[in-house]
Amino acid sequence: MERRSFLKSLLGIFSLSTFITFLYPLFRFLSPGAHSAKKIQVTIPKTKIPAGEAYRTTFDNTPVMVVHHPNKGYIALSRVCTHLGCLVNYDRSVDRLICPCHGANFTIEGKVISGPAPAPLARYPVSVKGENIIIG
Ligand code: FES
């Protein structure tokens, strides 16, 4: 093989690999189903959360508090405080979620009432099917 044809072959291989390197992400982006999010759900039997009580679980690797409010039904909120990430607890006596670290108070809907938390708690969709509560 002559030197010139060898270099042409090498250049061709390099060009092809470069082309594939850029084409593959484009193909993955445009292919159907590439962005379909995996549907995550958590099922909790209704019997585990009597009215007025709260239940701790995790949803998508996030600690979650599911509250069975007598008037507002089931509410699922992230327990991760938006200040510095401590885990909030439900205080039934005042019907609030309270952060033990710096005292942030949240309503049962996750809105900040007081304290240093800069944003509300994340809220997750809840549905009731038969005897189960489904988060997600
Ligand atoms: S971490 Fe919750 S108030 Fe600071």
Residues whose N, C-alpha, C, O or C-beta is under 5 A from the ligand:
A	BS01	FES	C81 H83 L84 G85 C86 C99 C101 H102 G103 A104 A117
